[in-house]
Amino acid sequence: MPTLILLRHGQSQWNLEDRFTGWVDVDLTPQGEAEAKKGGELIKAAGVAVDRVFTSVLTRAIRTSWLALHAAGQTFVPEVKDWRLNERHYGGLTGLNKTETAAKHGADQVKVWRRSYDIPPPELAPGGEYDFAKDRRYAGAVLPNTESLKTTLVRVQPYWESDITPCLKRGETLLVAAHGNSLRAIVKLLFQVSDDAIVGVEIPTGNPLVIELDASLKPTSARYLDEARATALPAIP
């Protein structure tokens, strides 16, 4: 039966600095590297053989996949990168300190931008430091200027259906190394989580979430490999 492993990247430099990161290509911290390696060690200890890896085009997710595969003794596994697995685009909040932004706009407003399902932050102004239109990773793509979790799901779902699910239907074991919000989008799809409930789902960094699927790609079981750092999972539908 197919198996899906979801792995959120380890701590990044802007996680450490409490900044809205989104699509900015920051690297892992030493702690983030250790989290990624630990994730790979847990995969190895669980005896999971990965057939293919999917990741975003952002360094923190790519390096998490590399470090995890190295620790698991599976560096030979083919990897596919796609921007549609990127983190949610934080629009005009990109690069800002979260605490300072709350002080400026009010904690309640920032909470709405961060945690609501369908209310995005203000749009990113074109031509600024964080305008990704000229980045060759996105050549030919229609890029967002801001995203909510809902619109993140809108871009993740077609890629999930066109590229990832065919591999699962062949019975492969896949590792998806990505970001908190792109992975929550996948969790919402698989577990049929409601719009209200998904905002409370948290995915810890560097902790592999192993989901066993049946032939129709419905979850039959789900567990975090690091039980000490596990968070609550949605009920299996």
Backbone as numpy.savetxt, mean C-alpha at the origin, in Angstrom:
# Nx Ny Nz CAx CAy CAz Cx Cy Cz
-4.29 -23.83 -3.95 -5.13 -22.63 -3.95 -4.25 -21.38 -3.95
-4.72 -20.30 -4.55 -3.93 -19.07 -4.61 -3.75 -18.43 -3.23
-2.64 -17.76 -3.08 -2.33 -17.06 -1.84 -1.85 -15.65 -2.16
-2.32 -14.70 -1.39 -1.94 -13.30 -1.57 -1.30 -12.80 -0.28
-0.11 -12.21 -0.41 0.57 -11.61 0.74 0.61 -10.10 0.51
0.01 -9.35 1.41 0.05 -7.90 1.37 1.10 -7.40 2.35
2.02 -6.58 1.87 3.10 -6.08 2.72 3.22 -4.57 2.57
2.88 -3.86 3.63 3.04 -2.41 3.62 4.51 -2.08 3.83
5.00 -1.10 3.09 6.42 -0.73 3.20 6.79 -0.36 4.64
8.07 -0.52 4.95 8.56 -0.13 6.26 8.57 1.38 6.44
8.89 1.81 7.65 8.89 3.24 7.97 9.76 4.02 6.97
9.20 5.12 6.44 9.95 5.99 5.54 10.45 7.22 6.29
11.33 7.98 5.62 11.89 9.16 6.25 10.81 10.18 6.58
9.81 10.30 5.72 8.75 11.28 5.98 7.72 10.75 6.98
7.60 9.43 7.11 6.83 8.90 8.24 7.46 9.38 9.53
8.77 9.27 9.58 9.52 9.67 10.77 9.36 11.17 11.04
9.33 11.96 9.98 9.22 13.42 10.12 7.77 13.89 10.23
6.82 12.96 10.22 5.39 13.27 10.37 4.90 14.19 9.27
5.28 13.88 8.02 4.86 14.67 6.87 3.94 13.86 5.97
3.05 14.56 5.26 2.20 13.91 4.26 3.09 13.54 3.07
3.18 12.25 2.77 4.12 11.79 1.76 3.46 11.56 0.40
2.43 10.74 0.37 1.76 10.46 -0.89 2.71 9.92 -1.94
2.82 10.63 -3.07 3.63 10.17 -4.20 5.09 10.63 -4.15
5.48 11.39 -3.15 6.88 11.83 -3.07 7.76 10.61 -2.81
8.86 10.52 -3.55 9.67 9.30 -3.55 10.75 9.34 -2.47
10.32 9.18 -1.22 11.28 9.15 -0.11 11.69 7.71 0.17
12.82 7.56 0.84 13.38 6.23 1.09 13.00 5.74 2.49
13.37 4.50 2.75 13.16 3.91 4.07 14.17 4.46 5.08
13.77 4.49 6.33 14.69 4.74 7.43 15.36 3.42 7.80
16.42 3.44 8.63 16.98 2.18 9.12 15.92 1.29 9.79
14.99 1.91 10.52 13.92 1.12 11.12 13.04 0.49 10.03
12.75 1.26 8.98 11.95 0.73 7.88 12.64 -0.43 7.19
13.96 -0.34 7.02 14.71 -1.44 6.43 14.61 -2.69 7.32
14.72 -2.48 8.62 14.63 -3.61 9.56 13.24 -4.24 9.51
12.20 -3.41 9.37 10.84 -3.93 9.29 10.65 -4.78 8.03
11.21 -4.30 6.91 11.10 -5.05 5.66 11.83 -6.39 5.76
13.02 -6.37 6.33 13.78 -7.61 6.50 13.04 -8.59 7.40
12.47 -8.07 8.48 11.71 -8.93 9.39 10.52 -9.56 8.66
9.86 -8.78 7.81 8.76 -9.32 7.03 9.21 -10.50 6.18
10.38 -10.38 5.55 10.91 -11.47 4.74 11.28 -12.68 5.57
11.83 -12.44 6.74 12.17 -13.56 7.64 10.91 -14.32 8.06
9.83 -13.59 8.28 8.58 -14.24 8.65 8.00 -15.06 7.50
8.13 -14.53 6.28 7.69 -15.28 5.11 8.48 -16.58 4.98
9.79 -16.49 5.18 10.64 -17.68 5.11 10.27 -18.68 6.20
10.09 -18.19 7.42 9.76 -19.08 8.54 8.41 -19.77 8.33
7.49 -19.08 7.63 6.18 -19.66 7.36 6.21 -20.64 6.20
7.36 -20.73 5.52 7.49 -21.67 4.41 6.72 -21.27 3.17
6.53 -19.97 2.97 5.76 -19.49 1.82 6.70 -19.26 0.63
6.39 -19.89 -0.48 7.16 -19.71 -1.71 6.43 -18.73 -2.62
7.01 -17.57 -2.85 6.39 -16.52 -3.65 6.68 -16.77 -5.13
5.66 -16.64 -5.97 5.83 -16.81 -7.41 6.07 -15.51 -8.14
5.50 -14.40 -7.63 5.58 -13.13 -8.35 5.33 -11.99 -7.36
5.96 -10.84 -7.63 5.81 -9.67 -6.78 5.24 -8.52 -7.59
4.30 -7.81 -7.01 3.78 -6.57 -7.56 4.09 -5.45 -6.58
4.54 -4.32 -7.11 4.84 -3.19 -6.24 4.56 -1.89 -6.98
4.57 -0.79 -6.24 4.38 0.53 -6.85 5.69 0.96 -7.51
5.72 2.19 -7.99 6.95 2.73 -8.59 7.69 3.63 -7.60
7.36 3.54 -6.32 7.98 4.37 -5.30 9.04 3.57 -4.54
10.17 4.23 -4.27 11.34 3.56 -3.73 11.05 2.81 -2.44
10.26 3.39 -1.55 10.06 2.75 -0.25 9.34 1.41 -0.38
8.45 1.29 -1.36 7.78 0.00 -1.58 8.70 -0.97 -2.33
9.42 -0.47 -3.33 10.33 -1.32 -4.10 11.41 -1.90 -3.20
12.03 -1.06 -2.39 13.10 -1.55 -1.52 12.56 -2.47 -0.43
11.34 -2.24 0.01 10.72 -3.17 0.96 10.60 -4.55 0.33
10.16 -4.60 -0.94 10.05 -5.90 -1.61 11.43 -6.56 -1.75
12.45 -5.78 -2.12 13.78 -6.34 -2.28 14.33 -6.89 -0.96
14.22 -6.09 0.09 14.74 -6.51 1.39 14.00 -7.72 1.92
12.69 -7.74 1.72 11.90 -8.89 2.18 12.26 -10.15 1.40
12.38 -10.03 0.08 12.71 -11.20 -0.72 14.11 -11.71 -0.39
15.04 -10.80 -0.15 16.40 -11.22 0.20 16.39 -11.99 1.52
15.67 -11.47 2.50 15.59 -12.14 3.79 14.87 -13.48 3.69
13.95 -13.58 2.73 13.21 -14.83 2.53 13.98 -15.82 1.66
15.13 -15.39 1.11 15.90 -16.26 0.22 15.24 -16.45 -1.13
14.53 -15.41 -1.60 13.77 -15.53 -2.84 13.98 -14.32 -3.76
15.22 -13.87 -3.88 15.50 -12.69 -4.69 15.28 -12.93 -6.18
15.16 -14.17 -6.59 15.00 -14.51 -8.01 13.57 -14.30 -8.50
12.65 -14.03 -7.61 11.24 -13.94 -7.98 11.00 -12.73 -8.88
10.30 -12.88 -10.01 10.04 -11.73 -10.89 9.17 -10.68 -10.21
9.43 -9.42 -10.57 8.73 -8.30 -9.95 8.15 -7.38 -11.02
6.92 -6.93 -10.79 6.23 -6.01 -11.70 5.94 -4.72 -10.94
6.28 -3.58 -11.52 6.06 -2.27 -10.88 5.01 -1.50 -11.66
4.09 -0.86 -10.94 3.07 -0.06 -11.61 2.62 1.09 -10.70
2.45 2.27 -11.28 2.09 3.45 -10.49 0.70 3.34 -9.87
-0.12 2.48 -10.42 -1.48 2.36 -9.87 -1.51 1.70 -8.49
-0.37 1.18 -8.05 -0.24 0.67 -6.68 0.40 1.71 -5.75
0.61 2.92 -6.27 1.16 4.00 -5.44 0.27 4.29 -4.23
0.87 4.98 -3.28 0.11 5.50 -2.15 -0.94 6.50 -2.66
-1.91 6.76 -1.84 -2.89 7.80 -2.12 -2.18 9.13 -2.36
-2.66 9.90 -3.32 -2.11 11.23 -3.62 -2.73 12.23 -2.63
-1.88 12.89 -1.84 -2.38 13.78 -0.81 -2.59 15.22 -1.27
-2.54 15.44 -2.58 -2.88 16.75 -3.10 -2.07 17.88 -2.49
-2.78 18.95 -2.12 -2.12 20.13 -1.58 -1.51 19.94 -0.21
-1.77 18.81 0.42 -1.15 18.52 1.72 0.25 17.93 1.56
0.59 17.50 0.36 1.86 16.83 0.12 3.04 17.64 0.63
3.87 16.99 1.44 5.07 17.63 1.97 4.87 18.37 3.27
3.63 18.62 3.67 3.37 19.40 4.88 3.51 18.53 6.14
3.89 19.18 7.22 3.94 18.52 8.52 2.51 18.35 9.03
2.19 17.15 9.49 0.81 16.86 9.88 0.37 17.67 11.10
1.24 17.82 12.06 0.89 18.57 13.28 0.70 20.05 12.95
1.60 20.61 12.15 1.49 22.01 11.77 0.24 22.25 10.92
-0.10 21.31 10.07 -1.30 21.45 9.23 -2.56 21.44 10.09
-2.57 20.58 11.11 -3.72 20.55 12.03 -3.84 21.86 12.79
-2.71 22.45 13.16 -2.75 23.72 13.88 -3.27 24.85 12.97
-2.99 24.77 11.68 -3.40 25.80 10.74 -4.87 25.66 10.34
-5.29 24.44 10.02 -6.63 24.23 9.46 -7.63 23.66 10.48
-7.12 23.27 11.63 -7.98 22.65 12.63 -7.88 21.14 12.57
-7.80 20.51 13.73 -7.63 19.06 13.78 -8.80 18.33 13.14
-10.02 18.86 13.30 -11.19 18.19 12.73 -11.15 18.17 11.22
-10.77 19.30 10.61 -10.69 19.35 9.15 -9.61 18.40 8.62
-8.47 18.38 9.27 -7.38 17.50 8.82 -7.79 16.04 8.98
-8.53 15.73 10.04 -9.00 14.36 10.23 -9.92 13.96 9.10
-10.78 14.88 8.64 -11.66 14.59 7.50 -10.82 14.29 6.26
-9.83 15.12 5.98 -8.98 14.89 4.82 -8.23 13.57 4.90
-7.77 13.22 6.09 -6.96 12.02 6.26 -7.78 10.75 6.32
-8.93 10.77 6.98 -9.60 9.53 7.34 -10.94 9.29 6.66
-11.56 10.30 6.09 -12.85 10.05 5.45 -12.64 9.20 4.20
-13.67 8.51 3.79 -13.57 7.61 2.64 -13.58 8.37 1.31
-14.41 9.42 1.23 -14.63 10.02 -0.08 -14.42 11.53 -0.14
-13.77 12.12 0.87 -13.48 13.56 0.84 -11.97 13.74 0.68
-11.50 14.21 -0.48 -10.05 14.37 -0.69 -9.54 15.68 -0.12
-8.23 15.79 0.07 -7.62 17.08 0.43 -7.72 18.06 -0.74
-7.40 19.32 -0.53 -7.37 20.29 -1.64 -6.43 19.80 -2.75
-6.73 20.21 -3.98 -5.92 19.77 -5.11 -4.51 20.36 -5.05
-3.57 19.65 -5.62 -2.20 20.13 -5.74 -2.12 21.11 -6.90
-1.55 22.28 -6.65 -1.40 23.27 -7.71 -0.38 22.78 -8.74
-0.66 22.93 -10.03 0.28 22.47 -11.06 1.55 23.31 -11.07
2.65 22.67 -11.49 3.91 23.37 -11.68 4.76 23.52 -10.45
4.30 23.03 -9.31 5.06 23.17 -8.08 6.07 22.05 -7.88
6.67 22.04 -6.70 7.73 21.08 -6.38 7.24 19.64 -6.48
5.98 19.42 -6.16 5.46 18.05 -6.12 4.49 17.76 -7.27
4.67 18.45 -8.38 3.91 18.16 -9.59 4.64 17.03 -10.33
3.97 15.88 -10.47 4.62 14.69 -11.03 4.39 14.53 -12.52
3.81 15.53 -13.17 3.43 15.40 -14.58 4.64 15.14 -15.50
5.82 15.64 -15.13 6.99 15.46 -15.98 7.86 14.27 -15.56
7.44 13.55 -14.54 8.18 12.37 -14.09 7.96 11.24 -15.09
9.02 10.67 -15.62 8.88 9.68 -16.69 8.19 8.40 -16.23
8.11 8.18 -14.93 7.38 7.01 -14.43 5.91 7.07 -14.79
5.41 8.29 -15.06 3.99 8.47 -15.31 3.70 8.93 -16.74
4.64 8.72 -17.64 4.48 9.16 -19.02 3.22 8.53 -19.63
2.37 9.39 -20.20 1.16 8.92 -20.86 -0.02 8.67 -19.94
0.19 8.78 -18.63 -0.89 8.51 -17.68 -1.65 9.79 -17.35
-2.93 9.65 -17.07 -3.74 10.76 -16.59 -3.63 10.74 -15.07
-2.95 11.74 -14.51 -2.63 11.72 -13.09 -3.63 12.53 -12.26
-3.88 12.09 -11.05 -4.74 12.87 -10.16 -3.99 14.06 -9.57
-4.74 15.06 -9.11 -4.16 16.18 -8.37 -4.43 16.06 -6.87
-5.26 15.11 -6.52 -5.56 14.76 -5.13 -6.38 13.48 -5.16
-6.43 12.76 -4.05 -7.21 11.54 -3.98 -7.78 11.32 -2.59
-8.96 10.75 -2.55 -9.51 10.16 -1.34 -9.23 8.66 -1.42
-9.58 7.92 -0.36 -9.46 6.48 -0.45 -10.37 5.93 -1.55
-11.52 6.56 -1.73 -12.46 6.12 -2.77 -11.84 6.23 -4.16
-11.21 7.35 -4.46 -10.62 7.50 -5.79 -9.32 6.71 -5.92
-8.65 6.44 -4.81 -7.52 5.52 -4.85 -7.99 4.14 -5.29
-9.11 3.71 -4.74 -9.70 2.43 -5.12 -10.08 2.42 -6.60
-10.56 3.55 -7.11 -10.96 3.62 -8.52 -9.79 3.33 -9.44
-8.57 3.73 -9.07 -7.42 3.43 -9.93 -6.79 2.08 -9.62
-6.90 1.61 -8.37 -6.32 0.31 -8.01 -7.15 -0.83 -8.60
-8.47 -0.72 -8.55 -9.32 -1.85 -8.93 -9.11 -2.32 -10.37
-9.04 -1.44 -11.38 -8.80 -1.94 -12.74 -7.48 -2.69 -12.88
-6.44 -2.21 -12.19 -5.15 -2.90 -12.24 -5.23 -4.24 -11.53
-5.90 -4.27 -10.41 -6.13 -5.51 -9.68 -6.80 -6.55 -10.60
-7.82 -6.11 -11.30 -8.59 -7.04 -12.13 -7.84 -7.46 -13.41
-7.06 -6.54 -13.98 -6.42 -6.83 -15.26 -5.08 -7.55 -15.12
-4.35 -7.28 -14.04 -2.98 -7.79 -13.94 -2.76 -8.75 -12.77
-3.41 -8.50 -11.65 -3.13 -9.32 -10.47 -4.03 -10.55 -10.40
-5.32 -10.37 -10.58 -6.22 -11.52 -10.43 -5.95 -12.65 -11.44
-5.51 -12.36 -12.68 -5.20 -13.49 -13.57 -4.10 -14.40 -13.00
-3.12 -13.82 -12.33 -2.06 -14.63 -11.71 -2.62 -15.48 -10.57
-3.49 -14.88 -9.77 -4.11 -15.63 -8.69 -4.98 -16.76 -9.23
-5.68 -16.51 -10.32 -6.53 -17.55 -10.91 -5.71 -18.72 -11.44
-4.43 -18.49 -11.71 -3.54 -19.59 -12.11 -2.99 -20.33 -10.91
-3.39 -19.90 -9.71 -2.95 -20.57 -8.49 -1.63 -20.07 -7.93
-1.17 -18.90 -8.40 0.11 -18.39 -7.93 0.02 -17.81 -6.52
1.18 -17.75 -5.88 1.33 -17.06 -4.61 1.98 -15.72 -4.89
1.27 -14.62 -4.59 1.73 -13.29 -4.94 2.06 -12.47 -3.69
3.10 -11.66 -3.82 3.43 -10.66 -2.82 3.15 -9.29 -3.42
2.30 -8.51 -2.77 2.05 -7.13 -3.18 2.66 -6.23 -2.12
3.78 -5.59 -2.46 4.47 -4.68 -1.55 4.10 -3.26 -1.95
3.31 -2.61 -1.12 2.79 -1.31 -1.52 2.60 -0.41 -0.30
1.47 0.28 -0.22 1.28 1.37 0.72 -0.02 1.20 1.50
-0.13 1.95 2.58 -1.28 1.80 3.44 -2.61 1.91 2.72
-2.75 2.91 1.86 -4.05 3.14 1.22 -4.28 2.27 -0.01
-3.26 2.01 -0.80 -3.47 1.11 -1.94 -3.75 -0.31 -1.46
-3.14 -0.72 -0.34 -3.42 -2.04 0.22 -4.80 -2.08 0.87
-5.21 -0.98 1.49 -6.57 -0.95 2.05 -7.61 -1.04 0.94
-7.31 -0.49 -0.22 -8.22 -0.62 -1.35 -8.39 -2.09 -1.73
-7.29 -2.85 -1.74 -7.37 -4.28 -2.06 -8.13 -5.02 -0.98
-7.88 -4.69 0.29 -8.62 -5.32 1.39 -10.11 -5.04 1.25
-10.46 -3.81 0.87 -11.88 -3.47 0.71 -12.53 -4.34 -0.37
-11.82 -4.54 -1.48 -12.34 -5.37 -2.55 -12.51 -6.82 -2.12
-11.46 -7.38 -1.51 -11.48 -8.80 -1.18 -12.49 -9.14 -0.09
-12.56 -8.29 0.93 -13.39 -8.60 2.09 -14.74 -7.89 2.06
-15.00 -7.19 0.96 -16.28 -6.50 0.79 -16.58 -5.59 1.99
-15.58 -4.81 2.36 -15.70 -3.92 3.52 -16.53 -2.70 3.14
-17.41 -2.27 4.02 -18.26 -1.12 3.73 -17.44 0.17 3.71
-18.00 1.21 3.10 -17.33 2.51 3.04 -17.03 3.03 4.43
-17.95 2.85 5.35 -17.76 3.35 6.71 -16.71 2.55 7.46
-16.71 1.24 7.27 -15.81 0.39 8.05 -14.36 0.46 7.57
-14.15 0.71 6.29 -12.77 0.67 5.77 -11.90 1.77 6.36
-12.50 2.87 6.77 -11.69 3.97 7.33 -11.05 3.56 8.65
-11.56 2.52 9.31 -10.99 2.06 10.56 -10.00 0.93 10.41
-9.77 0.48 9.18 -8.83 -0.62 8.94 -7.41 -0.06 8.86
-6.53 -0.58 9.68 -5.13 -0.16 9.68 -4.26 -1.35 9.29
-3.26 -1.11 8.46 -2.33 -2.15 8.05 -0.95 -1.78 8.57
-0.39 -2.57 9.49 0.91 -2.22 10.07 2.05 -2.35 9.07
3.08 -1.55 9.24 4.24 -1.58 8.35 5.05 -2.85 8.55
5.50 -3.42 7.44 6.44 -4.53 7.48 5.89 -5.84 8.04
4.58 -5.97 8.16 3.99 -7.18 8.73 3.19 -7.89 7.65
3.69 -9.01 7.11 2.99 -9.67 6.01 1.59 -10.15 6.41
0.62 -9.78 5.60 -0.76 -10.24 5.76 -0.99 -11.34 4.73
-1.13 -12.56 5.19 -1.27 -13.71 4.30 -2.75 -14.07 4.17
-3.24 -14.01 2.94 -4.65 -14.27 2.66 -4.76 -15.49 1.75
-5.38 -16.53 2.25 -5.64 -17.72 1.43 -6.97 -17.51 0.70
-6.98 -17.90 -0.58 -8.16 -17.68 -1.42 -8.65 -19.00 -2.01
-9.95 -19.05 -2.30 -10.46 -20.22 -3.00 -10.37 -19.99 -4.51
-10.91 -20.91 -5.28 -10.77 -20.83 -6.73 -11.48 -19.62 -7.33
-12.48 -19.10 -6.62 -13.18 -17.90 -7.09 -12.59 -16.62 -6.50
-11.45 -16.75 -5.84 -10.69 -15.65 -5.23 -11.43 -15.01 -4.06
-12.20 -15.79 -3.37 -12.80 -15.33 -2.12 -11.91 -15.77 -0.95
-11.66 -14.89 0.01 -10.78 -15.26 1.14 -11.36 -16.42 1.94
-10.49 -17.36 2.29 -10.88 -18.45 3.18 -10.21 -18.31 4.54
-9.09 -17.61 4.59 -8.42 -17.32 5.85 -7.50 -16.12 5.66
-7.18 -15.45 6.75 -6.28 -14.29 6.71 -5.58 -14.16 8.05
-4.28 -13.91 8.01 -3.53 -13.75 9.26 -2.27 -12.93 9.02
-1.91 -12.15 10.03 -0.62 -11.48 10.03 0.43 -12.45 10.55
1.61 -12.44 9.94 2.66 -13.35 10.37 3.30 -12.91 11.68
3.31 -11.61 11.96 3.80 -11.11 13.25 2.59 -10.84 14.13
2.20 -11.82 14.93 0.99 -11.69 15.74 1.09 -10.56 16.75
2.31 -10.27 17.22 2.48 -9.22 18.23 2.18 -7.84 17.67
2.28 -7.68 16.37 2.04 -6.39 15.72 0.80 -6.42 14.84
-0.05 -7.38 15.03 -1.24 -7.52 14.20 -2.30 -6.50 14.58
-3.10 -6.12 13.60 -4.27 -5.26 13.84 -5.51 -6.05 13.47
-6.66 -5.53 13.84 -7.91 -6.23 13.57 -8.17 -6.35 12.08
-8.60 -7.52 11.64 -8.90 -7.77 10.25 -10.41 -7.77 10.01
-10.84 -7.38 8.83 -12.26 -7.48 8.51 -12.73 -8.93 8.55
-13.99 -9.14 8.81 -14.54 -10.49 8.81 -14.51 -11.04 7.37
-14.27 -12.33 7.26 -14.29 -12.97 5.95 -15.74 -13.09 5.50
-16.08 -12.55 4.32 -17.48 -12.56 3.89 -17.96 -13.97 3.52
